[in-house]
């Protein structure tokens, strides 16, 4: 244990103050922890004790603390030495028993249990975080307790952290230093792939044999044939804004699909429309007619989806002979009327999806058949503007959404919005609908989203614009945005905005397909579970996760998440009727390509089971509609949820259905039957306005089964309910799930009598459950008037006031101003500011701007976050008028405020006359007309003196305003500027602005002033002076350039060469020629090679420069693929390189990499921490330009053939001159290279960076990587 303590101590020295590992539970003992009893053994468990060996997952590193050393009967405790609480949170991994006081981890203050953590009754350790901010400074101990001998009476704990974060990153589990997932084994069928132990993987169809091409989604029709959508247009006709930044403003201004068509025609010369129509998306039909588990028929079911507006083929569903196909801008209905495997009828059910180009892949996805008989689908933030069959226009032009409709296309509606890129959608057996929403590459995480009627998950395309396209919007540096500043993406946490509904959990990095295990067929490691595909570009880092959900208040919680199938680039998965799980494999990469396969995972029992065979017969016979009602009634008890649902839907179409459904709800021995009976009544009440169904649903509100009550309350919102009294009573049901569904249904019914009961619900909830709060807000919207809701500003209960703000936000009501001064809870005032500014509510915006009066110098406004203050600043800017410009200037002069926001205020003043077309606080297209400068000039002349008394960046910006608006400023008379420059008491930024101001006034001594400035010891100032000198006096600059070249300082020499490139004189050309010759003969300092080459490119019209440049290019070694980039090896700026890593919109480095544990970023690529210590600059350059040349260990799959003809495949985990290590499933093989006859090279998912970065950017990234030591 001492060994591990020393290691952790060393590691802690390199960690930020925000996190400290208190106890990793690694090594050969428990160190200074005190033990009682024998339950915990003598040391942390590696893999688990006794019967738990190899069955525990979710731990970090090699081992964990376990009280199972003596089995169930063992009891004892493990207590830490005392420590002082220094961080606001304590986080750890915990599993095992659920008995507080008996099987738990306890935080002790003295002898008092201040906090307690328990498991969930299984062998999975899950992250838990305690908020201990009010205990900071107190002495405490941690105690692990096992005082239970009951079944499941043990405790598992690992990796205790003291942290500033509510959701810290824990290390992965390892075995002998290698990644480890219990229960997964390798397979010979696909190299490097792991599957559940006891299962088998079989190849169903491939590109070479069956033509499978870049598969994106799949489904099975009733005959068991597989329909696969293929993308042939992804990056070959489907563009991405990151590659066409010139049209970004046009794109985000689009409000309808035809606006996008107009935009493409406008930019035809840059991106020809003809290139957008050359390839078509396709649907392939695969059939296994022999029953051997392999496709023996393959044909194109449908194609011709190649209009310039057509998006990715990304969603497909087969229902009773009708195939629903999602492909922006349409949802299609396809039919194969002659059963030849080719669709011969097609109809556009809906149009208007894909209003914008946005980011490729943010398309239409789906579908799932709901218990209410409707089809559900998703659209990403390529957005929608759809007119329904009933003539209703639904416009969501800046966000993704979940929608539903009846199979005939009627009753289309959006039910959940505020999503970024929801991929697929699936119901569990209880009717809970989930989707998976991708992260935005800003450090946020992919989210598991519980789909709730009326919910808003908070995402707007604007957040991506601020992050990825800030330069196109006029921000040189990336600004803050609310999505990240307020952690709107995260699971529920204190201070989270109330208008959004948080995800239930965070999982995956590249979510794609989602499905649910139906109850029969293959079920190893996925019984009653969702499966989610995690596509990260390369097979080694991609695969499938499984997880379950359980009720948690009015929402859900994720449990038992684990890797299910790993090492393959999966895009979708669906359970077949034959007992197999079908999986689509894209193979790798981020664009359409000639590769793809479908494989299956199954077991002998899943295929041979009589239940499986019965399911296959039922669907193959296509007989649900012809079965007698009694048989359908019996099938609603079936183990397979698909059979139950189809039987329910078939029965719902019969006139005699209602008595059967009522009878089903009375069956106490079959909960499944009762549940489907309730859903059947829902359909009859909704579609046929059945009063008998409605009456029975009302009766079910009093049922003893909580779930039946909940589903009845859910259904009644669409029933012909005459008297909502019983439903209103359900707002006081003991179950928060029932209360939530009742409130949402009352909102649909617009029951006025529900207003006061909804207030009671909100007050009792006290903001604890965000799902219940959302339901209460919906009830207020459905039952109250604007006046009633506004009147709640004086209500004594703060939860009710908060809910009122959210409701008024939905109504876009100016009455929000009544909530701007909540004295009890500033969070309510923040919520009102957020609503007025973000929606926006323009009529109320002046009131938000006026709040800045509290933040003038000397005023005592309440503390505001940066994001909240920025909302005030931009509300003032967008409102205009002289008084608001004065407010901005006074905020800038308030030294007690955040410096960044003070500078932002001055930046907005600089834009005052010509406001940008984009609202730069939101990232939204919202043009303002030009403004007269009269009032602004008056404000500046009044306030500028106070700003000129400031220092640093504020003073620099103020001087810039003096220059921009030609302001009179006695402090900056021309005669005084020279003295100010020479005193050197100011920062570089201030002196640079002073020099700019002086230059703009063009004094007679300017040449001398600039020459003197170029000799200054402040390099940044001197470099700027040289550039000004070259601009104003190009004929006279060469002597100063020569002095820079002889200075011996890299930054000055690089600046001099940049200046040379801007000059056209003979002397400049001569110097460039000399530099090129030195570069050719390898006599030039490599750190300035790129500058020399760039200056030569600008002056190659000069004969001597042209010849020297040709000679240099001819000297490059033809056999070195890096020869054209050797000028990037040295001379880069590490700070700029880090900025590129963090913010470059096209390279998106953070999407796959991070620079250390706990840092923002993805894990599809290797962690970059320490890479500069391990590799030289040439290796780093090669990794950027030729990513496939050397794939990092653990991120590529290789196949080996030995001299004797045997072969093996797996993940290449290490390699040296004589051997290589290959990870095959759980087995690590060290193989001598002289025994290998042939090997395939591992392939990287990373694109060559020279296509995305300039050489200067490449050089800076190389410098930054080299600094990571």
N, C-alpha and C positions, 0 to 999 in steps of 0.2 A: 504493500500500500504506500510505503514511503516513496518508492520509485515513481508511482503515478502522481503522488502529491507534488513531487519535484517537477514532473513534466507539466502538470497543470499550472504550477507557479510560473514556469517559464512561458507557457502559452499565454497566461493572464497578462504578462508584461506587454504582449503585443496586441492585446484586445483594447478596444475603446472602453472608456470609463462606463459606457452604457451597459456593459455586460461582464459578469464574472462567473466562472464555473466554480461553484462551492464544492460539489462532490460528483465526480463522474462514475463512481462505483466500478472502477477498473483495477485490475491487479490481483495480488495474492493475499489480501486481508482487508480488514475494515479500519486499519490505522487507529486513530484516537477515538473512534466511536465506541460507546459503551454497550455491551451486549448483556441481555438477560435471557435465560432459556437457551434452547438449541435450534429454534425455528430457522434462523438465518444462516446457520452453518458457520464456517470459519472464514469465508471469503465470498465475494460476489459470484453469482452463478453465471457460467458461460453457456448459454443455450437453454438453461433451466435444469432444475433438480428432478431426479426420479421420473415419474410419469409425465412431467412437463418438459422433459428434455427434447429440444428441437421443435417444440410446439408453441413457444413464446415468440411474439413478434412485436414490432414497434419500439424496441429498445434502441439505445444509441451505443455505438462502439461494439466491444466484444462481450460485455457482461453487464449485469444489473443486480440489484439487491432483491433477494427472493426469500420469503419465509416458508418455502416448501421443502427445505432441506430435510425435515423429518416427516414429510408428507402432510396430509390434512391434519393429523393429530398434533403436530408440532406447534408450540406456542413460544412467544418471547418478544423481545423488543430490541431496538437498535437506536441509540440516542447520540446525537452529534455533540461535539464540544460547544460551549457557548460562543456566540458571535453577536456582533452589533448589526442591526438592520440598516443597510446603507443605500438600498435601491427601492424604488416604489413598487417593484413586483418581484415575486419569487415564482419561478416556473420550474416544472419538472414533468417527468413521464411517470404515469401511474397505471397499474392494471391490477387484476385480481378481484378480491371480494368487494362487496358493496355495503358492508356493515360499519357505520360510523361508530367510533369508539372501540371497535373490535378488530377491524382490518383496515388500517388507514395510515396516512402520513399526517403527522400533527405538528403544528407550529406552537411551541410553548413559550409563553411570556411568564416567567416564574413557573408556577405549577398550573397556570390557566391555559386551556386549549384555545388559542386565538384564531386558528384556521385549521381546517381538516380537509384532506383529499382522499377520495376512495376510487376504486376501479369500477368497472361496469359488469363485473361478474364473469369475466372471461380472461383469456391469456394474452390480450392485446394491451400494450402500454400506450396511453394517449396523452397528448400535451394537456397540462392543467396550469393555470396561472392564478396566483393569489394577488389581489391588490392590497399592499401593505404600506401604502404611502403614509397613513396616519400613525404607523408604528415605527417610522424611521427614527433612528437614534436609540431605540430600546434594545436591551440585551435579550437574546432569544436562543432557543435550541430547537432542533428538529428531531422528531421521534417517529420511528416506524414501529407499528404495533400489529401483532397477531395474537389475539386473545380468543380466537374462534376455532372450534373443531367441527364446524358444520361443513357440508359439502360446498366447496368454493371458498372456504374460510382461509385465505392466505392473501398476502400483499406483495406486489411487485413494484419497485420504484427504481428510477434511473435518472441520471444527468440533471442534478439540481443546479439551477442558475439563479443568480441575483442579477436583475436586468431592469432597464428602463422601458423595455418593450412589453406589450401585452401579448404578442404573438411571436416569440423568438423562434429562430431556426435551430432545430436539434440535429446533431450528426446522424448519419445513416447507421443502421446496424451492419456489422462486419463479422466475418469469420476468417481468422488468420489474416486479417488485414484486407480481405476482399469483400465486396458488397454481398449481402446475405439476405435472402427472403425465405423463411421457413416454408416448406411444403411445395416448393417449385423445383423441378428437375429438368435436365436437358433433354433434347429430342434429336434423333438422327435425321428427321425429315427436313429440318431447317437449321442451318448452322447458327450457333449462339443463342438460340431461342429457348426460353424456359416455359414450362407448362405445369399445371397442377399435377402433383404426384398421383399416379394411378390412372392418368388420362393418356390419350394418344393424339398426335397431330398428323393429319393427312392432307396432302395437297389436292385440292378440288379442281382448280383450273389455273392455268398460267398464261403468260403472254405468248410464249412460243407455240404452245399447243392449241390454245383457245382464243388467242387474240386479246386477252384481257389487257386494258390500257388505262393506266392511272385511275384506278377505281376510287370513288369517293363515298358512295353509299350503296346499300343493298337492302333488299326485302325478298320475302318468299311469297309467291302466289299460292292459292289454295291447293294447287297440284304439286306443290313442293319444288317448283322450278324457281331458280334464283334470278332476280332482276337486279342488274348492277349498273349504276350510273358511272359513266366515264367522262373525265374532263380532258378534252383535246385542246381546249382554248386557254387554259390557265397560263397566263403570261404570253399567249400567242393569239391575242384577240380580246382578252380580258385584261385591261391595264390596271395599274396601281398608281395612286397619286404620288407615291414616293419616287416613282420613276418619271413622273411628268409634272414636276412642281410648277411649271409655267402656267398650268391651267387651274391651279388650286383654288384661286378666288372664284373663278367661274363655277367650279364644281360645288363649292359650299354655298353658292347663291342659288343653286338649282332647287326648284320646288316641285317639279314633276318630271316624269321620265322623258318627255319630249324636250325639256330643257337640256338634258344630257345629250340628246341627239344633236341639238343645235350646237352645243359646245364641241362635240367631236368634229362636226363639219367646220367649225371655226378654226380648229387646230389641225386641219387635214394635212397641211404641209409638214408639220412636225411629227405627226403620228397618223399616217394615211388611213382613212376609213377602210380602204380596200384590204388592208392587212387584218382588219377586225372581222372580216367575213370569210376568210379562207378555210377555216376549220370549224367543224361542228361538234357540239356535245352529243353524246350517244348514250343509248340504253342498250345493254347487252343482256340477252336471255341465255342462261346456262341450265342444262338439264342433265340429270343422271338417270337415264332410262333403264340401266341395268341394275341399279341398286348397289353398286360396288363402292360407293362413296367418292366417285370421281366423275366429273362432267364428261359426257360423251356427245353432247350437242351444244353448239354455240352459234348464235346468230344475233344480228342487230335487230332489236325489237323496235327502236325508233331513232331517227336522227333528223338532220335538217334544222338544228337549233344553232344557227350561225348568223343571225342578225347582229348588226353592230352593237345592239343593246343587250344581247343575250349574255347571261352570266354563267357561273359554274353550275353544272348538273350536280345538285347536292342533296336532293331529297326525293324519296320514292316510297310509295305504299300501294299495295294491291288489296282491293276490297271488292269481293263478289264480281270479279271480272273487269272491274274498272281500276285503272292504274292512275294514281295521282302522282304527278311529276313536278318538282319544284326547280325552276330554272328562270332566274331573273330575265325579263320583267314579268313573267307569267307563272301561274299555276295551271298546269294542263290536266285535262282528263283524256286518257288514252284507252282505246278498246281494240282488242284483237277479235273481230267478230267471226272469223272463219277458222280460228284456232290453228293458224299456221306459224305461230310464234312471232308474228310481225304485226304491229299496231296498224290498223287500216282506217281508224277513225281517231280524230283528235279535235279537242275543243278547248278554248281558253276559258277556264272557269273564272279567273281573276287576272287583272293586269294592273300595273302601276308600282311594282316592286323594283328597287334599284334606282331610286331617284338620283343617286350620286355614284361616282366611281369609288370614292373612299379608299379603303385598303382591300386588296383582292382577298377573296375568301369570306368576306363578311356578307354572305349571300342568304338566299332562301334555304331553309333546311326543314326537315320533317320526314315523316308525319307520325302521329300516334292517334290511335282510336280510343276515345274516352268512354267512361262508363255511362255518359249521357248521350251516347250515340253520335257525337260530333268528332270531326277530325281536327287535330291540333297541329300547328306548325310554328316555325320561327322565322324571323327575318333579322339579319344583322344590321349594323348601322349604315349600310348602303341605303337603308331607309325605304319608306313607302308613302305613296299617295294613291289610295285605292278607292274606287267608287263601287259600292256593293250592288248586288242585284236589286236591292230595294231603293237604290239611289242615294244612299248615305255616303258622304265623302269622309274618309278616315285618313288624316294626314299626320304622319310621324316622320318628319324630314331630317331629324338630327339624332336619331336613336334607333335601336333595335327593339323588337317587340315579340310577344307571343300572341297568336290569334287562333280562332276556331271558327268552324262553319259546319253546317250540315252537309252530308255527302252529296246532295244535289246542288251545292253551291249557295244555298240560301243562308240567311242569318249570319253572315260574316261579321265578326267583331274582334276587337283587340281587347285582351283581358289583362295583360301585364306588359309594362313598357320600361324604358330606362335601361335597356340592355345593350351591350356592346357587340358581341358576336355570339349569340346563343347557338350552340351546336347540338342539333338533335333534341329530342324531347321524349319522355317516357313516363308512363304511369306504373305505380306499384299495385299490389293486389288490394290495397285499401283506397285506391282512387287518388292517391297523392301524385301530383304532377311535378316532375323535376326537369330542369334543363341545366346545361353547363355553359358558363359564360367565360370567354377567354380574357386573359390579362392584356394590358395595353403597353407592355414593355417599358413601364416607368418604374418598376419595382413593386407594382401591385401583383396580386396573385389571381389565378383562375379560380372561379367560384362555382360552388354547387348552389343552385337557385331553386327555392321552393316557389312554384308559380301560384300566385294568389290573385284572385279577381280584384282588379282596380289598383294593383301595386305598381310602384315606380322604384326601380333598382338604382336610380341615380345617374346612370351614364348618359352623357351627351357627346356627340361627335366633337363638340367644342373642346373637350378635355384633350382629345388626341391632337387637334389643331394646335393648341398651345404647346404641346410637348414636341410633336414631330414637325410641324410646319410653322414654327414661330418666326423663322426668317422671312417666309413668304408673307407673314402678317405684319412685318415691320419691327419685330423684336430681335435685335442682334444676339442677345443672350436669352436662354430659355427662361420664361417667367414661371412663377408659381401658378398652380391651378388647384381648384377646390377638390378635385378627385383625389389628389395625393395629400394636400395640406390637411384636409379634414378626414382623411382615411375613409372616404365614402365607400370604397370598394370592400372594406374589411367586414368581418363578422361583427356582431353587435358589440359596441363598446361605449363607455361613458363619453358624452360630448358629441356623439355621432349625430348628424343632422336628422331631424325627426321626419322630414318629408319622404325619406327613402326607406325601403324595406331591405335589411341587410341579408346577405347570403347565409345559408345554414352552416357552411363550412368552406374551406379552401382546399382544393385538390387538383392535381395535374399542372402541367405547364403549357400543353397544347391540346386542350379538349376537342374531341371531334364526335365520334359516334357514341350513342348512349342507348342502352337497352335494359330490360328487366327479366330476370329468370322467371319463367312462367309457372314453375311448380312441378313440371315433368321434364323428362329428357335430362340432358347433362346438368349436373348441379354441384360438382366438386368445387369447394371454395367459393361458391356463388349462390347457394340456396337462399331464396328470398332476398336476393341482392340485385343491385344495379351493377352493370358493367359499363365502364367509361373508357373510351379509347383516348390515349394520350400520345398525340403525334408531335414529335419534336424535330422532324427533319431527317434524322438518321435512325436506323434500326436499333443500334446499341443503346440508345437512350429513350426509346419509345416502347409502348406496350399498352396493356389493359390493366386497369385497377378494378377491384370490386369493393363495394361498400353497401351497408344497409342504412336505413333511416328508421328512427323511432319518434313518436310524438314527444314534443318538449314544449309545454305550455300550449299556445295556439299555433306554434310552428313545429318544426322538426329538428332533429339533431342527427348528425352522421355518426355511425358506429361501425366498427370492424372494417375500416378501410385497409386494403392490402394489395400488393401487386398480385395479379392473377396470371398474366401471360406477358413475358417481357422479352425484348430483343428483336422486335419487329415493328415496322413502320405502319401501324394500323390506322385506318380511317373510319371503319365502321364494323359493327358486329351485330348479328341477329341470331336468335335461337330458331332452328328449323323445327319442322313438325316431325322429323325423323330421329330426334334425340341428339342431333349434332348442333354445335355452335359454329356458325359461319362467320368468317372474319375476312375483311378486305385489307389487302396489303399493298400500299402505294409504292413500296420498296425503299424509296428515299427521295429527298429533294423537295424543292418548292416551286416546281413548274411541271407542266404536262410532259410526259416522256414515254418512250416505248418500253414500258415495263409495268408489271402488276401481277398480282396473283390473288386467288381466293383459297384459303385453307379452312379446315374444320378441326375442332377439338371435341373429342367424345370419349366415351368409355364403353366397354363391352356391355355393361348393365344399362347404360343410357339408351343404347340402340336396341337391345333385345327385350327391354321391358314391355310387358303387355300394355301398360298405360301409354307408352310411346306409340306402339302400334295402333292403339285405338285412336289416339290423336291424329295420326297420319291418315287413318281411314276416314275419320269424320271430315277432315278438311279436303281430302282428295275427292270424296263423294259429293262435295259442294251441296250438301243436303240439309243444311240448317233450316233453310226456308221451307223445306217440304216436310220436315219432321212434325209429328203431332205435338200439340201443346204439352201433354204430359211428359213426353220424352224430353222436350226442351226444359221443362221444369226440373227433371232429374239431372240433366246436364249442367244446370246451374250449381250443382254440388261438386262438379268434377274437380280433380286435383289441378288441372291445367287452367290457368286464368284466361287463356285465349279461348278455350272451349266454353268456359262459363260466360264470357262476354258475348261471344257470337250467339250462344243460345239465348241469352237475355235480349239481345237486339232483335233476333228473329221473332221471339215471342212478343216483343213490344209492338210489332207490326200487326199482330192479330187482333181482331175486334174483341175477342174473349180474353185478352191478356190480363186485365186488371185483377180479376179474382185469383188468378195464379200468382201474381206478384204479391197480393195481399196475404195469401196463404204462405208464400215464401218468407215474408217478414215475421210470421208467427212460428217459424221452425227454430226452436231453441237449440236443437242438437246440431244444426249446421249454420254456423255464423256466416260462412261464405254464401250460402243460399239466401239467408236473410239480407245480406248486404246487396246482392244482385237483385233481389226483390225490391229493395228500396230504390235502387238506381232505375229499375224498370218503371216504377211509379213516377220517378222524376221525368222520364221520357214521355210517359202518357200524359202527365200534367202539363209539360211544356209544349209538346207538339199537338196534342189533341184536346187541351184544356179540360182534362178529365177531373170532374169534381170528386168522384169516388177516390181517385188517386190522391188528390189533395187532402181529402178527409183523413185517409190512412196515414199520410205523411205527418199531418198534425198530431195524430194519435201517437206516432213514433217519437215525438218530442218528449214523451213521458216514459219511454222504454228504459229498462234497467241497463242496457248495453250502451255505453258512452258513444261508441262508433256509430251505432244506428241512429242515435239522437243527432250526432253531428251531421251525418249524411242526409237525414231528413231536413234538418235546418238548412243545409246547403241547397237542397232541391226546391224548397218552398219559395225561394227567391224568384223562381220562374214558373210558379204555379198560379192558377186563378184563385188566389187566396182572398176571401171576402173580408175576413176579420183577422187582423194580424196579432190579436191579443196573446195567443199561446206562443207565438214566435217571439213577441216582445218579452214574455216571461222567461224565455230561454236565454235572454241576456243575463240572467242571474243563475244559469245552470252551474253546477259545481265544476264542470269541465270547461277550461278556457278554449278548447277546440270547438265545443258546441257554441259557446258564446261568440266566438269569432265568426263562424259560419252564419249564425243567426243575425249578427249585426250587418254582415255583407248582404244577406238576403233582404233584410229590411231596407237597406239602401236601394236595392233594385226595385223593390216594391214602392219606394218613396212614401213610406208610412210616416205621416206627420206625428203620430202618437209615440213614435220611438225616440223623439228628441231628448226628453228628460231621462228616460231609462238609459240612453246612450251616454249621457253625462255621468250617470252613476257608474256605468261600466268603466269609463275612462278614469274616474276618480279612484275606483278600487284597484285598477291596474297600476296606477301611480307610475306610469312609464316603464315598468319593469319588463314587460313583454312587448317588443315592437310590433309583433304580428297582431296582438290584441289591440294595440293602439291604432294600427292601420284600420282594423275593422271598425273601431269606434269612430274614426274620422270619416269612413265611408258612410256610417249610419248618420252622422251629422249632416253630411252632404245630401243624403237622400231625404232627410226629415226636416231640416231647418231652412229658413230663409237667410239671405245675407245679413239682414238686420238682426235676426236671432243670434247668428254666429258671431257677428261683430259685438253684440252686447256681452259676450262672454269675456271681453277684455277686462271686465270688472269682477269676474268670478273669483272667489277666494281660493279656488283650487288650481295650482299651477299646471297640473297635468291636463286639465280641461282647457286652460288658456293656450297651452302648447298645441293641443289638438285643433283648437279653433284657428290658429295661425296656419296649420297645414291645410285645413279645409279651405280657408280663404285663398291660400296659394293656388289650390286647384281651381278656384273660381276666378282667379286673376283679379281679385277685388282690391281697389284702392283703400278699402277699410283696414287693410293691414297696418296702416299708419297708427292705428289706435293701440298697437302692441309694441311700439318702438321703445317704450320707456317702462318696462316691467321692473319694478324696484326689487321684487323678491327674487326673481330668477333671470339674470342677464341672458341665459340661454334662450329664453323666449324672445327677447329683443333681437338676439342674433338670428333666430329663425325667421323673424319678420323682415329683417334687413336682407337676409339670404333670399327670401321669396321675392321681395320687391325688385332687387337687383338682378337676380338670376333668371326669373321667368321671361322677360321683365314685366313689371307693372308700371308703365311709363307715367301714369297720372300720379303715382305715389313717389316717384323717384326724387322730386325736389325735396321731399321731407327727409329722405336718406342723406342727400347731399348736405342738408342743413345740420346734420349731426356733426359735421366737421368743425362747427363752431366750438365744440367741446374739446378740440384737439389743437387749438391755436396756442401759441406760447403763453404760459401762465395759467392755462385752463386745466381742470382736473377731470377730464373725461374718464370713464371706466376703462379698465384694460381691455384691449381688443387684440385678437390674433392678427397676424399679418394679412391673412386672407380676408378677414372682416374689414380691416382698415382699407384694404385695396378696393373692396366693394364701395366703400364710401368715396374714395378718391375718384373712381371711375363713374360713379353716379354724378358727382359734381362735374366731371369733364363732359359727360354726355348731356347733362342738363344745360350746360352753357351758362351764359350771362356773366356779367362782371363780378357779381358777388361770389360766384363759385370759383372764378379764377383767383380771387383774393383768398378764398378758403384754402385752395391748393398751395398757394405761396406761403401761407401762414403755417400750414402743416409742415412744409419743408423747413421752416425756420424753428420748429419745435425740437430741440435737441433731446428731449426725453423719449421721442418716438423712434421706431425702428429705422435705421439708416436707409435700408433698401426701399422702404415705402416713402421716405422723404425724397429720395432720388426719383422714385416713380412719379411723385407729384410734379417735380420739375420737368421730367420728360414729357408728361402730358401737357404742360404749359407750352413746351416747344412744338407740340402738334396742334395747338389750339386753333390756328387759322384754317388748317387743312386736315380735318379729322380723317383718320384712315377709314376705309370701307368696312373694316372688321372691328367689332367690339373687342378690344385687346384684353379685357379682363375675363371675357367669356370664351373668346375664340369663335365668335359667331358673326356671320355676315349681317351687318346692320349699318349701312352707310348713313352718314350725316352730311348735311350741306356745308359748304364753306362758310366761315364766319368772318365778320368784320373785325379788324384788329383794334378799333378805337378803344373799346372798353378794356381790352386786354392790356393795351399799352398804358392806360390810366392805372390799372392795377399794378403793373410792373413798376412803373415809376414810383408808386406809393410804397411798395414792399421790398424793392430790390436792395435798398441800403442795408436792411437787416440781414439779408442773405450774404451780402458781400463782407459782412463781419464774421462769417463762418470760416471754417477751415476744411481742408481735405476735399473730398469729392463733392460736397454740397457747394463749396466755394467755386470749384471748377465748373460745375453745371451752371451756377449763377453767372459766371463770367461768360459762359457760352450763350446764355440768354441775352446778356448785354450786347454781344457781337451779333447774334441773330436778329435782334429787334432794333439795333443801333440806338441803344438807350443812353441818355446822358447819365453819367455816373462820375461824380467828382472824385470818388476814390480811384477811378481808373482813367484819369486824364492821360493822354498819350505821353506826356513828359514824365509822368510817374511810373509808367509801365516798365521802362528800362530799369529803373531803380528796383522795382519789385522783383524783376527777373534776376537781378544780380544779387539780391539779398539771400537767396536760396533758403529762405525759411519755410517755403511752401513745398508741398508734395509734388511729385512729378506731374500728376494729372492737373494740378492747379497751374503750374508753370507752363505746361503745354497749352492750356486754354488762354493764358495770358499772352503767350507767343502768337497764338492764332488771332487773338483780338488785335494785337499790335500789327500783325501782318495785314489784317483786313483794312487797317487805317493807312497803310502804305506810307509811312514816314520816309523822309529822304535818307535817313541813316539805316534803312531796313537791311540792306546788304551786309553792312558791318555788324548789325545786331544778330543776324542769322549766322554769320560766320563765327562770331563769338559764342553763340549758343551751341553750335556744333562742336565746340571744343570743351564743353562742360563735362564735368566728371560724372554727372548723372546720365547714364547710358540711354535710358528711355527718352529723356529730354533731348539729348544730343542727337539721337537717331531721328527724332521727329523734326528737329531743326534742319538736319541734312535734307530730308524729304521736302520740307518747305523751300529750302534754298534751291533745290533742283527744279521745283515747280515755278518759283518766281524769277530765278536767275540761272537758267540752264547753261548759259555760256560761261558763267563764272564759277560753276560748282566743282569743276574737276580737281583743283588743288585740295579742296576739302575732302573729296572722294579719295584721293590718294592718301591723305593722312589717315582716313578711316581704314583703308586697306593695310596700312603699316602699323595700325594700333595694337595688333596682337590680341584684340578682344573679339571673340566669335560673333557676338550680336552686332557689333559695329561693322565688322567685315561683311557679314551677311546683308546688313542694311546698305552698305556701299554697293554691293553687287546688284541689289534690287534697284537702286537708283541708276546704276549704269544701264540697266535694261530700259529705262525710260528716256535715255539720252540718244540723240541722233548725230552727235558730233564725231568727227574723225578720230579725235583722241579717245572717246569712249569706245568706238569700234575697235581701235587698236588694242585697248586694254582688254576688251572681251576676247579678242583673238588670242592674245597672250595667255589669258586664263584657260581658254579651250585647249591650247597646246599643252599647258601644264597638266590639265585634266587627262589628256590623251596619253601623256608619258608618265602618268601616275605620280607627278611631282606636286600636285595640288593637295591642299588640306582637304580630306574627305568631308569635313563638316561644312564646307562651302560649295561642294560639287553641284548640288542642286541649284543654288543661286546662279552659279556660272552658266549652267545649262539653260536655265530659264531666261537669263539676260540674252544669251545667244539666240534663243528661239524668237525673241522680240526684235532682234537686230539682224536676222539672217538675210535681209535684203542687201546688206553690205557685202561686197564680193569676198573680202578676206574672212569675215565671220562665216559666211556660207561654206567656204572651202574648209576652214578649221572645223566646222560642225560636221561636215561630211567625213573628214578624217577621224574625228572622235567616234562617230557612229560605226565606221568601218573597223575601228580597233576593238570593238566589243566582241568578246568570244562567242562564236555562233553556237557552241555546245553548252553554253550556260543559259538556262531559261530565265535566270534572274538578271542577266547582263543589263537590261534596260532599266533596272530598278536599283542598281548598286549605288546610285547617287542618294538613295534613301537610307543608307546604313548608318550614317552619322550626321549630327548637326540638328536633330529634331528638338522640339520643346516638349518636355514631359508633361507640363501643365496643360498645354494645348492637346496633347495626346490623350490625357485623361478626359478632357472635355469631349473629345470625339467619341471615346468609348462610352461615355455616359449619355451623350445627347445626339449623336449623328443620326439624322432621320432615315437615311438609306441603309447605312451599315447595320444599324440596330444591334450593336454588340451585346447590349444588356439582355437581349432576347434569349441568348444561349449561354452567356458567360457571367461569372461574377469574379471579383478580385478578393476572395477570402470568405470564409464562413461567416454568415450573418450579414454579409453585404448584399445590396440589391443586385438582382440579376437572375438569370436562368441557370439550369443545370443540364441543358442539352449538350453543352460543350464543356471542356475541362475548366476547372477553377484556375484562374491565372495567378493566384497568390504565389509569390516566390519564383515566378517563371524567369525573371531576370537573373536570378542566382544560378538557375539550372542550365540556361542556354545562352549562346552568344547572339549578337545582333543579326548575323546572317540566318541563323535558324528562325529567329523571330520574323525576319522579312519573308523568308520562304513560307512560313505558316500563314502569312497574309496573302501572298501572291499566288502560291501553289499549295493550297490547303490539303491536297491529296498526296503531296510528296511524302510527308511524314505525319501520319495520323496519331494524335496523342493516345497513349495507352488507355485502354478501357473504352475507347470511343469509335472503334472500328471492328468489323467482323471479317475474319480471314478463313480461308479453306486451305488445308495442307494435304499434299499427296506425298507419301513416303516412297523410298526406293523400292520397297517390296510390294507397292501397289495399294497398300492400305491408305485410308484417308481419315481426316478428322477436321472438324470446323468448330469455331468458337470465337469469343471476343479476345483480341490480341491485347494482353494486359501489360506486357513488358518485353523488351528486346535489347540484347547487347550483341557484341561481335560474334559470339559463339552459339548463343542459345536464344530461344524466345519462349515466353510463357503464354499459354493459351488456356482461357477459362471456358470449359465445356460444362454448362450447367453448374453444378457445385464443384466439379473436379478441376483443379488447376494442374496442367501438365507443363513441365519444363522439357523442352524438346531441343536436341542438338541440331543445328542447322545443316550439318553435313549428312543428316539422315533424311533431309527433305529433298524430294525430286522436283516438286513444283508447288507454288503457292500463289494464291490470289492476294492482291494488295487491298488492304482495307480502304474504304471510301469515306471521305468526310462529307458531312452535310453542309459545311460552310462554303459559301460562294467565294470566288476569287475577289479580293477586296479592291484590286486595281480597277475593277469595273464600277466601283461605288465611291472610291476615294481618290482624290488627287494625289500626286506624288508627294506634295508637301504634307498632306494629311497622313499618308502612309509613313513618312519619315517621323512625324510627331508621335504616331502610335508606337512605332518601333522604339523610340526613345522612352516613352512611358512604360512599355512592357519591360524594357531593360532596367528601369528603376524599381521594379517590383522584386526587391531582394529580400 
